[in-house]
Amino acid sequence: MWVKKIIKYIIPVVGLSLGDHHYTYKIDGTFFSNFEYFDTDKGMLDLEIDMVKESNLIDFKFHFKLWVELVCDRCSDWATYLYSCVFILKSKKREL
């Protein structure tokens, strides 16, 4: 089952101590091959995650660089695409 192959990329937020945490992943094409609808297994993802856990807030900052080979929609040749991005996610615990 593919879940067993990607379990090493799951961050165990429950039970994690309060404070700053840093994760670094180098993900290759074997990761992408686990997904049925992803059009290639040729790629590399460098991912760094900075996480701050507080009692009522979790703040994630994702820094990623990705190169991937995909078939061009216009010419049907293989093309290499490079992406670099920072993505911020904040999640606040709601009081019930």
N, C-alpha and C positions, 0 to 999 in steps of 0.2 A: 504494500500500500504506500502511496506517495507521501502520506503524512509522516511516516516514520523517517523518510529521507530528508524532510525539511524541519524536523523537530529541533535541530540544533540552532535554528534561527529564531525560535520563539523566546521572547524575553519574559521571564517569570515575575510579573509585576506584583502579584499577590505574595506577601511575605518578604518582599524586598525592603531593605532598610530605607529610612528617609534620607534624603540628600542627593548628591550628584552621582551619576553613573555614566559610564562611557562604554560603548560597544563598537567593535570594528569587525566587518565581515568582508571577505573577498568571495564573491559568488561567481561561479563559472557556468558554462552551458549545461552541465548536468542538472543544475537546479531548474533551468527553464524547460528542460525536457520532461519534467514532472507534470507540466500543465498541458492538458489536451488541446487547448485552443490557442496556444502560443505558436507563432509561425516558424520559429527557429530554435535551435539549441546552440547557435553560434553567438556567443556574447560573453561579456565580463562586466560585473558590477562591483564597484568599490563603494561600500556603504559605511558611513560612520554615524552613530546615533549618540547624541548627548541627551541624557534624561535627568530631569530634576523631579524627585518625588517628595511631595509635601503631604501633610495630613489630609488636605482636602483638594489637592491639585496635582496633576501629573503633566509635565511639560516635556515634549519631545522635540528635538531638532534633528532632522535627517539631512545629511550631506551625502549626495551621491553623484558618482560619475559612472556612466554607462556607455559601453560601445556594444553594438549589436549589428549583426548582418541579417538583412531582410530583403525579400524580393521587392523591387521597385514596382509600384502600381502602374506606372506609365510605360516602362520599357521591358519589364519582366526580367531584368538582369539583377544579380545580387548587388546590393549596395551596403556600405558601412555607414552607420549613423552613430554620432557621438552626442551624448546628452550630459549636462551637468546642472545640478539644481540643489537648492536648499528648500526644505519643506518643514514648516512648523505646525505642530499639533498640540493644542492645549485641551485638557479634559478636566473639568471641575466636578467634584463630587456634590451631588444634590442632596439636600436635607429632605427626609421624608416626613 
